[in-house]
Amino acid sequence: MYRHHLAYHGLLPVQDFPNVLLLRSVSDLQREIDDRISVEEKLAESEFLLTAAGNVGKLGGWEYDPATGQFSWTATCRNILQTDEESVRNESDLLRFFAEPYQLIIRAALHESTALGHSWDHELQLTTRDGIRKWVRFSATPLLNAEGQVSKIRGIIMDIDRYKTLELKLVKSIDQMAQKNSQLQSFTHILSHNLRNHSSNIALLADFVDESTLTKDNEELFQKIKTVSKHLNGTLDDLSQVIKIRDNQLEGEQLNIREVTRQVLSVLDESLHTSQAEIAMDFQEEEIFFPRIYLESILMNLLSNGIKYKKDHEHPLMRLRFYRSKTGLKVLEYSDQGKGIDLSLHADKIFGLYKTFHKHEDAHGVGLFLIKNQIEAQGGNIQVFSKVDAGITFKITFNENA
């Protein structure tokens, strides 16, 4: 009686009296109730957001118990399968949704997860209860108990039918494009080879004709035939070069830009001297990794065009710059003060095959076409800036890492 009295007044520890109830104030109880309500509201909010995210992303969770062989599924999983949970309780129930090749994959995956603790992630095609075929992403991660054994397997199933279908269509389109490209390459090779043989035979036969035996009318006609034959051979030569560029990506080599330019200028020496051309060179960089034959061709065509398309009664004035851009790429810039081109009319044609913009007996419309193909074959690009009677500038950006 005495100890009870002391305990009542808080003088003895409560644990000495296990049957004594702790007295809490109303405010303590209210605080506990409020805390519990807050936790429940947050749990409900989290569950709602998780469910909403799963519905939007078509992503659901599942669990498998190896001990009982039973599955449990979230609502989103059941929506993907278009069935209720009672219809998919065990492995046999699940496999009914998949064709035989995919059944083997699932069986092997579950076995390896259970026996070896392996995770897995597969893209499979299933057929829903309503007969709709769809692609899903099926993945799992095993959970281990204290003894290191697999106690549960948990994973996700995601409806990826829309994306997988688009992916398969894209792959099919790429395959079709590759096949058509291969057919086109074969066609161009055959066309180039066969036509070259015919045109060469025509030219050869023309050489055997004794023109002195022809009448005046026939001689004029024969000269036209020879001219057509010459142009045909020239066209086939151009096409052959283009085919070689597109089919064969040449290996680059370390080149000295000054040395290559000097060699090109030596080839053009007569034209440069006759036209009294002036060429300024500003090479801030010395080396470039690029196929020699392409670089020589690019310089040759640009400088030749500078001579061809100079202003009437003026000397060609050209400039070559070679420098590194702000992005770290090497740039070859050619500019002249020639006739220029109206880009508002011809911007989309300037690099076209057989496109010419000035009258000149040596203009064939092939040089710029070849330049563009040679540069792009090595991963670079070319830009053009021009105005009529204000010259032209070509800016070639090299990609040495292509």
Secondary structure, DSSP 8 states (H G I E B T S, - for coil): -HHHHHHHTT-S-GGG-TT------HHHHHHHHHHHHHHHHHHHHHHHHHHHHHHHHTEEEEEEETTTTEEEE-HHHHHHHTS-GGG--SHHHHHTTB-HHHHHHHHHHHHHHHHH---EEEEEEEE-TTS-EEEEEEEEEEEE-TTS-EEEEEEEEEE-HHHHHHHHHHHHHHHHHHHHHHHHHHHHHHHHHHHHHHHHHHHHHHHHS-GGGS-HHHHHHHHHHHHHHHHHHHHHHHHHHHHHHHH-----EEEEHHHHHHHHHHHTHHHHHHHT-EEEEEES--EEEE-HHHHHHHHHHHHHHHHHT--TTS--EEEEEEEE-TTS-EEEEEEE-S----HHHHTTTTTSTT---S--TT--S-HHHHHHHHHHHTT-EEEEEE-TTS-EEEEEE--TT-
